[in-house]
């Protein structure tokens, strides 16, 4: 084996290992968050956000979902709540 190819190979393996660890840890956090949504005293959404944040550097889908959540949070922050358009209207 050529000596110059060894660091490249180790770097590639290290990147793959980091990718697997990030996706696995993010998946576990997402699973805990979803299961936590069914337990009244458990804040599952925190784990969902943490899972998406961990997975975002490695997954386009996680990154786009995290961006969507951020936009909803920003919109909720500027309007009071996400669903405040029906408050105070008759017949709703």
PyMOL commands that set and color helices and strands:
alter all, ss='L'
color gray80, all
select helices_A, chain A and resi 3-36+44-56+60-79+84-86
alter helices_A, ss='H'
color red, helices_A
deselect
rebuild
show_as cartoon
